[in-house]
Amino acid sequence: MEEQETFYKSQSFTTGSEFTAGIEGPAVDRDGNLYVVNFGKEGTIGKVTPEGQASLFIELPAGSTGNGIRFDSKGNMMIADYTGHNVLKVDMASKELTVYAHHEGLNQPNDLAIMDNDIIFASDPNWKNSTGQIWRVGTDGKFVLLESDMGTTNGIEVSPDNKTLYVNESVQRNVWAYDLSEHGEISNKRLLIQFEDFGMDGMRVDTDGNLFITRHGKGTVVKLSPQGEVLEEIEMSGKKPSNIAFGGKNGKTAYVTLQDNGNIDFFRTEKPGREFKN
């Protein structure tokens, strides 16, 4: 008889504090390895095996510091380089690193979302002024400003059907939804939910379109329906979860980076992340 699986109960994945307080990322490759920024020091990318063994994957060029990570349809790693105002691209086989897109008009590319056709979206907060922007990076490697005069845009994600873009504002505690065209145009902005307290950071969706959002300062991950209804709230081992990614067996393991201690928690989910929808 198959053992009943426990969902939404977090456990420690790494405990060695291998990452700095700038721990972010995270993203999982086709082999199930997890990649997280700032391994040991700023300006690096660490690799964590499915068994939880962490090591240095690459060092970024001088002046570059990673934040959000995504993989494109070809398996290339795309990195939001917030100090260099870039999206960096890494060939996973050769580890060759190139600047995929650059624009001086950004405050700092923070987190990334990606459509199935490899159109990328970048959140762009200005923490000092509590403002933010949203940018698109087309497959031509060019930044296009989609919206300015927002709050502190942070977590960003695309729905499984590629028809909705979600963006949250950390300081204002809003989660916004937009209609999304196949060319990456946004319209019909609407408020999905506003939280009464605590900030937000990264977010991801599962194959049903439910949003998983890290509640920075509260120490939880909240699961929202596509309509903005709170379905679950999962306690983490630290108070400062920064970002989340799906991986593991059947894509149903959620990995959460924690800035308190430079470690990673995980919990199992009923549905896989959107990257595993095929």
Secondary structure, DSSP 8 states (H G I E B T S, - for coil): -------S--EEEE-S--EEEEEEEEEE-TTS-EEEEEESSTTEEEEE-TT--EEEEEE--TT--EEEEEE-TTS-EEEEETTTTEEEEE-TTT--EEEEEE-TT-S----EEE-TT--EEEEEEETTTTEEEEEEE-TTS-EEEEEEEES-EEEEEE-TTS-EEEEEETTTTEEEEEEE-TTS-EEEEEEEEE-SSS----EEEBTT--EEEEETTTTEEEEE-TTS-EEEEEE-SSS-EEEEEEESGGG-EEEEEETTTTEEEEEE-SS-BGGG--
